[in-house]
Amino acid sequence: MDVVILKDDAEVAAEAATIIRQLLRQKPDAVLGLASGNTPLATYRRLIQDCKQGLISFRDVTTFNLDEYIGLSAEDPQSYRHFMQRELFHHIDIDPGSTFLPECGVGEDPLAIGPAYEALIRSRGGIDLQILGIGQNGHIGFNEPASSLRSRTRVKTLTRDTVEANRKYFDDPLKQPRTAITMGIGSIMEARQVLLLATGASKAEAVRQAIEGPVAAMCPASMLQMHETVTVLLDREAASRLELHDYFEWVAEQKRLLLDSRADA
Ligand code: GLP
């Protein structure tokens, strides 16, 4: 795991956007795994800026989002589809037909969505880079604690804590879904590269468990310790409980020195 501690949300977004830019330059038809929630918003804004300035293009990019609520239509402002259109897709040059979420339309069988979604991801060659946020309880996507570490895309019931944490987005609590379709932990682990973003003190404990705790179903994000290529971008607050905090900063310093010496050579 490459753990990078940055000053604040803006630095996290700048670094995340740089990593995504590099990927798109190498592979203009990359497949991106996207996340909703507050955390990636600043990164999406950077990408929109880059696209408007002609630094990158999403023309040949395909995106797969991690999750979607069951029972909200695409037009519902609280649906993740609506969120993605509003916060990213409408502002970049992506083909709307190349943006996917595990959506369950009216009359569709929620249990059939997961396998079909996974087949679609496979048919596009798999995910090159998966962006992740982390829940305060260590969830990734909507894989709540005690999710199987090898789980696939499926229906998941949210914990009461997650419902509570997301309540602020819903005017009418009765309309807030308790179930969602989420990529599984096993599905996420198949992405070739993972970028986990966490900002703010409320994430500090989940971040500590994910990076330094045991690999355990009680902290779904801890499974990322078993992934070959993970970069974790943290602001100071999210990193504040890490026991190896000083070590991660030391590593960053050594890397900088190494890069400088290569540039001098
Ligand atoms: C939500 C989403 C996750 C997201 C997480 C954190 O419930 N399903 O994909 O990463 O919780 O959200 P936020 O970034 O708003 O803190």
Boltz pocket constraint, residues with backbone or C-beta under 6 A from the ligand:
constraints:
  - pocket:
      binder: B
      contacts: [[A, 35], [A, 36], [A, 37], [A, 38], [A, 39], [A, 40], [A, 66], [A, 67], [A, 132], [A, 133], [A, 134], [A, 135], [A, 136], [A, 139], [A, 140], [A, 141], [A, 142], [A, 162], [A, 166]]
      max_distance: 6.0
